[in-house]
Structures are given as C-alpha cells and as structure tokens.
C-alpha cells in the first residue's frame, strides 16, 4: 500500500476516533446531569440545526 493511502486511512480513522470520543463524552455528561428526555431533546435540536445548516 502506498504511503499516501496509509496516511489518508490513518487520518480518517483518527478523526473518527476523536469524533466518537467527543460525542461519547458529551453524551455521558448530558446523561449524568439531565433527565433522559431532556438529553434526547438536545440531541434532536442538534440534529435539526445540522439539517438546516446543510
């Protein structure tokens, strides 16, 4: 495998891990500090905002 492809795949994997870690941390924080319903509302608001933005 050429080095360029290795770097691209490694970069994508790294980005995925970072995103998963950040969202996992946020999800754990919201789950600990808010009731489940409020956390779900927050998630649906974020989803709605991202749909509007795109």
Backbone as ProteinMPNN parsed JSONL, in Angstrom:
{"seq_chain_A": "XXXXXXXXXXXXXXXXXXXXXXXXXXXXXXXXXXXXXXXXXXXXXXXXXXXXXX", "coords_chain_A": {"N_chain_A": [[0.85, -1.203, 0.0], [0.614, 2.199, -0.87], [2.364, 4.955, 0.73], [0.82, 7.343, 0.869], [-1.889, 6.561, 0.801], [-1.948, 5.141, 3.175], [-1.552, 7.199, 5.04], [-3.888, 8.707, 4.586], [-5.933, 6.869, 5.269], [-5.208, 6.413, 7.935], [-5.546, 8.998, 8.933], [-8.319, 9.388, 8.576], [-9.288, 7.395, 10.284], [-8.297, 8.328, 12.72], [-9.71, 10.774, 12.945], [-12.332, 9.779, 13.099], [-12.161, 8.4, 15.549], [-11.654, 10.522, 17.309], [-14.003, 12.088, 16.982], [-15.92, 10.225, 17.839], [-15.082, 9.939, 20.49], [-15.466, 12.551, 21.507], [-18.262, 12.952, 21.139], [-19.166, 10.795, 22.662], [-18.27, 11.543, 25.217], [-19.706, 13.941, 25.613], [-22.273, 12.846, 25.507], [-22.272, 11.189, 27.754], [-21.929, 13.12, 29.76], [-24.291, 14.662, 29.463], [-26.125, 12.683, 29.977], [-25.624, 12.174, 32.625], [-26.164, 14.6, 33.923], [-28.633, 15.568, 33.113], [-32.158, 14.747, 32.872], [-33.277, 11.868, 30.969], [-35.11, 12.489, 28.923], [-34.709, 15.218, 28.43], [-32.094, 15.188, 27.497], [-32.489, 13.789, 25.123], [-34.079, 15.623, 23.749], [-32.214, 17.681, 23.411], [-30.398, 16.391, 21.701], [-32.048, 15.987, 19.455], [-32.527, 18.614, 18.755], [-29.929, 19.442, 18.004], [-29.601, 17.77, 15.805], [-31.609, 18.771, 14.155], [-30.696, 21.409, 13.736], [-28.308, 20.864, 12.375], [-29.356, 19.785, 10.066], [-30.695, 21.984, 8.97], [-28.54, 23.661, 8.528], [-27.117, 22.374, 6.53]], "CA_chain_A": [[0.0, 0.0, 0.0], [1.432, 3.429, -0.919], [2.334, 5.746, 1.978], [-0.245, 8.352, 0.857], [-3.138, 5.904, 1.207], [-1.821, 4.82, 4.597], [-1.785, 8.445, 5.784], [-5.298, 9.073, 4.444], [-6.715, 5.941, 6.087], [-4.879, 6.703, 9.328], [-6.178, 10.269, 9.283], [-9.764, 9.168, 8.699], [-9.501, 6.61, 11.494], [-8.046, 9.23, 13.842], [-10.844, 11.702, 13.019], [-13.481, 9.016, 13.594], [-11.953, 8.126, 16.975], [-11.816, 11.79, 18.033], [-15.424, 12.442, 16.959], [-16.61, 9.276, 18.715], [-14.718, 10.27, 21.859], [-16.106, 13.815, 21.898], [-19.701, 12.733, 21.282], [-19.348, 9.894, 23.797], [-18.084, 12.319, 26.435], [-20.866, 14.83, 25.721], [-23.45, 12.028, 25.796], [-22.17, 10.769, 29.148], [-22.167, 14.294, 30.606], [-25.705, 15.022, 29.397], [-26.879, 11.607, 30.613], [-25.424, 12.269, 34.066], [-26.627, 15.854, 34.515], [-30.005, 15.864, 32.714], [-33.041, 13.601, 32.648], [-33.125, 11.272, 29.641], [-35.952, 13.184, 27.949], [-34.069, 16.486, 28.086], [-30.937, 14.853, 26.667], [-32.993, 13.431, 23.8], [-34.495, 16.877, 23.124], [-30.994, 18.365, 22.991], [-29.873, 15.675, 20.537], [-32.912, 16.237, 18.301], [-32.277, 20.004, 18.361], [-28.653, 19.454, 17.285], [-29.86, 17.121, 14.519], [-32.407, 19.717, 13.365], [-29.81, 22.519, 13.366], [-27.368, 20.396, 11.354], [-30.12, 19.623, 8.825], [-30.942, 23.327, 8.446], [-27.258, 24.224, 8.09], [-26.608, 21.717, 5.319]], "C_chain_A": [[0.884, 1.251, 0.0], [1.312, 4.23, 0.377], [1.177, 6.735, 2.019], [-1.56, 7.736, 1.317], [-3.117, 5.563, 2.69], [-2.104, 6.051, 5.447], [-3.259, 8.843, 5.743], [-6.163, 8.184, 5.331], [-6.467, 6.19, 7.571], [-5.544, 7.984, 9.804], [-7.674, 10.129, 9.481], [-10.088, 8.417, 9.984], [-9.338, 7.486, 12.731], [-9.217, 10.187, 14.046], [-12.075, 10.997, 13.574], [-13.364, 8.765, 15.091], [-12.177, 9.39, 17.798], [-13.291, 12.172, 18.121], [-16.213, 11.536, 17.903], [-16.335, 9.603, 20.178], [-15.429, 11.52, 22.352], [-17.603, 13.615, 22.115], [-20.009, 11.808, 22.455], [-19.248, 10.639, 25.118], [-19.276, 13.24, 26.671], [-22.11, 14.049, 26.117], [-23.437, 11.583, 27.25], [-22.463, 11.932, 30.088], [-23.652, 14.642, 30.636], [-26.552, 13.958, 30.086], [-26.779, 11.719, 32.129], [-26.11, 13.494, 34.663], [-28.064, 16.205, 34.15], [-30.839, 14.592, 32.739], [-32.924, 13.128, 31.204], [-33.898, 12.056, 28.594], [-35.286, 14.482, 27.492], [-32.85, 16.249, 27.199], [-31.378, 14.511, 25.25], [-33.458, 14.674, 23.047], [-33.283, 17.639, 22.602], [-30.433, 17.724, 21.736], [-30.721, 15.952, 19.301], [-32.761, 17.681, 17.822], [-30.993, 20.114, 17.555], [-28.848, 18.863, 15.898], [-30.618, 18.074, 13.6], [-31.535, 20.866, 12.862], [-28.856, 22.083, 12.264], [-28.08, 20.179, 10.022], [-30.356, 20.982, 8.171], [-29.657, 23.909, 7.86], [-26.803, 23.634, 6.765], [-27.444, 22.048, 4.084]], "O_chain_A": [[1.814, 1.343, 0.801], [0.277, 4.187, 1.043], [0.6, 6.956, 3.084], [-2.269, 8.324, 2.134], [-4.13, 5.679, 3.38], [-2.807, 5.968, 6.454], [-3.816, 9.268, 6.755], [-7.024, 8.677, 6.059], [-7.402, 6.179, 8.371], [-6.044, 8.057, 10.926], [-8.238, 10.677, 10.428], [-11.041, 8.754, 10.687], [-10.129, 7.406, 13.67], [-9.669, 10.392, 15.172], [-12.782, 11.547, 14.419], [-14.344, 8.898, 15.824], [-12.809, 9.346, 18.853], [-13.78, 12.534, 19.191], [-17.061, 12.001, 18.664], [-17.241, 9.551, 21.011], [-15.934, 11.554, 23.474], [-18.156, 14.043, 23.129], [-20.995, 12.007, 23.164], [-20.038, 10.404, 26.033], [-19.798, 13.318, 27.784], [-22.905, 14.501, 26.941], [-24.475, 11.596, 27.912], [-23.157, 11.766, 31.09], [-24.212, 14.89, 31.704], [-27.569, 14.271, 30.705], [-27.73, 11.398, 32.842], [-26.591, 13.436, 35.794], [-28.668, 17.054, 34.806], [-30.302, 13.488, 32.638], [-32.524, 13.889, 30.323], [-33.398, 12.27, 27.49], [-35.3, 14.806, 26.305], [-32.598, 17.01, 26.265], [-30.72, 14.895, 24.283], [-33.256, 14.774, 21.837], [-33.309, 18.178, 21.495], [-30.034, 18.424, 20.805], [-30.179, 16.133, 18.211], [-32.855, 17.949, 16.625], [-30.96, 20.8, 16.533], [-28.322, 19.391, 14.919], [-30.312, 18.174, 12.412], [-31.624, 21.252, 11.697], [-28.615, 22.835, 11.32], [-27.481, 20.366, 8.963], [-30.231, 21.116, 6.954], [-29.684, 24.57, 6.822], [-26.172, 24.322, 5.963], [-27.144, 21.572, 2.989]]}, "name": "protein", "num_of_chains": 1, "seq": "XXXXXXXXXXXXXXXXXXXXXXXXXXXXXXXXXXXXXXXXXXXXXXXXXXXXXX"}
